Amino acid sequence: MNDGVNGVALAVFIFFFLAVTVMGFLASRWRKAENEQSLDEWGLGGRSFGTWVTWFLLGGDLYTAYTFVAVPAAIYAAGAAGFFAVPYTILVYPLIFTFLPRLWSVSHKHGYVTTSDFVRGRFGSKGLSLAVAVTGILATMPYIALQLVGIQAVLDVMGVGGGEDTNWFIKDLPLLIAFGVLAAYTYSSGLRAPALIAFVKDTLIYIVIVVAIIYIPIKLGGFDDIFSAANEKFSATNEATGKPVGSLVPGDAGTWTYATLALGSALALFMYPHSITATLSSRSRDVIRRNTTILPLYSLMLGLLALLGFMAIAAGVKVENGQLAIPQLFEDMFPDWFTGVAFAAIGIGALVPAAIMSIAAANLFTRNIYKDFIRPDATPAQETKVSKLVSLLVKVGALAFVLTMDKTVAINFQLLGGIWILQTMPALVGGLFTRWFHRWALLAGWAVGMIYGTVAAYGVASPTQKHFGGSSKEIPGIGEIGYIGLTAFVLNVVVTVVLTFVLKAVGAPDGVDETSPEDYTADAGDKGVAVELPKVGAGH
C-alpha cells in the first residue's frame, strides 16, 4: 500500500465522481413529469423505464461495490467457498421469471409502490404489511452501509484521509463528502439519478473486468501460475485450527453449506426492497420478462470478477482487511491512470445501489408506516416530502453505522439482513399465486422465522467476534452445517401451512382481498385503477 496519496489515480477518480455528480442532478430533468410530487415519479421514475434502462438499473442495483470488493475478497481469504455467489445469481433468474411479471402487473393495476402495499391489499392485513415493511427497512440499512464501506476501501488504498493517527474528521472527510453528494442528488432527482448514473457505472465495471481478466494474468505468468499460487496458499495449515486455510475446489464437508447458502441467497435477492423498486420502475411486464433473460450477463461478469481473488494471491497482495485485497491488487498491477478508472468503477458502483436502497427504504416507511398508521389522509405531495426526508435519515444511519462500528460487524449484519428478508417470501411470492394462506398464519410464520434466524445467528462465533460471526449453523434434525436463513425459511413455511389449516378450520376472519385474477396478467395498456369494490377471497 502506498505511503502517500496516489495523485494520478485520485485525479481520475475525482473526474468520474464529478461527472456522475453532475449527471445525478441533471437527472431531475430527464423524462420530467408534469407532476413530480408523487412517489410514482420520485420513487419509481414515473414507472417509465424501458428494457435497457431497467437492465442497467437492476444491474447497478444488484451488482454493487460490495459485490466488486467482497466476492473476490472471500475467494482471496477462503477459496472455493466464495464462489457461491456465482451459482446463486444463476439460480435467481428462472425464479424471478415466474413471479416478477405478476408482481409488476398487480402493482401497476393498483398503484402499489412497495411489496408491503401488495401484501396489505392481497391479505387485508396492515399488521402483516407492517411486518414486511419493518423487515425490509432493517435488512436494507446494513446493505447501504456496506456500499459506503466499498467507497472507504478505495479511499484507504489511494491514501486519502491520512493514516490511523489522523484526526477522525480529516480521515473520514472524503467519505463524508461522497455521502453528502449522494444524499443531495438522491433528494433532488429520486430514482432517475441512479438510473442515469447506472449507465456509467456498469460500463466502467465491464471495462475494468475485461482489462483485468486479460492484463493481470499476462503480468502474473498465466492462469496456471495463478491457480498454483492459490492452491499453495490454501493447502497450508492454519496454526489456530490445525486445518487447511481454504480449498481451491469445494470439499465434501462444505457441500451443504455451499448449496444452502446459494439457494437461500437466490430466494432472498429479489425480496429486498431495492430490487422490487427497480422492477416496478419499468413500463411494462414484457420489460421485466426480457430482463430476466438478459440479466444473466452480469453473472458472467461476476464469475470473471471472482477470479480476481486468486489473482490477488498470485500477485502477493498482503492486507489485514480482506476487503482491501482487490483495490490493492488494482493499485499494484495497473498503471496509475487505469487504477483511477478501476477505483471510480468501485466508487460509482457504491453510489448507484446506495441511492436505490435509500429510496426503497424511504418508500416503505412512507407508504406502510407513515400513511397506514400515522397520517392516513396524506396527499401524494406529502408522501413524497416524507419519503425524501426519510431517504436522508436512512443514509445518515448507514453512515453512522460505518463510522462507529467495525467493518466486519457491518458485513455480518448484512448477512443477518439476508436471513431476515427471506422470511417475507411466503407472504409476497405465496400471495402472488394463491390466497389460501391465512394472514395470521403468515404473520406467525414470519415471526418464527425471524426469531429463529436471529437467535441462531447470535450464537455463531468467529475469530473476530463472539456473536453474529457468520450465517451458517448446524441444521436441526439433519446435523449438517447449512445456511441459517434457509432453515428459518423452512420453519416459517411449516408454521404458516399448519396454522392456515387450523385457522381455516375454526373459521378465523380471513381479511379482504382487493385484487382480482385478471390483475396479475394486466399490462401497460390496462389502466392502473384500483377496483372500487374489494373482492373477498379471490384465489388464483
Secondary structure, DSSP 8 states (H G I E B T S, - for coil): --SS--HHHHHHHHHHHHHHHHHHHHGGGTT--S---SHHHHTTGGG-B-HHHHHHHHHHHHS-HHHHHHHHHHHHHHBGGGGGHHHHHHHHHHHHHHHHHHHHHHHHHHT--SHHHHHHHHH--HHHHHHHHHHHHHHHHHHHHHHHHHHHHHHHHHTTT--TTS-HHHHHHHHHHHHHHHHHHHHHHTTHHHHHHHHHHHHHHHHHHHHHHHHHHHHHT-HHHHHHHHHHHHHSB-TTTSSBS-BSS--GGGHHHHHHHHHHHHHHHTTSHHHHHHHHTBS-HHHHHHHHHHTHHHHHHHHHHHTHHHHHHHTT---SSGGGHHHHHHHHHS-HHHHHHHHHHHHHHHHHHHHHHHHHHHHHHIIIIIIIII-TT--HHHHHHHHHHHHHHHHHHHHHHHHHS-HHHHHHHHHHHHHHHHTTHHHHHHHHH-S-S-HHHHHHHHHHHHHHHHHHHHT---SS-SSS--SEEE-TTT-SEEEHHHHHHHHHHHHHHHHHHHHHHTT-----B---GGGGG--TTS-----SS-BTT---
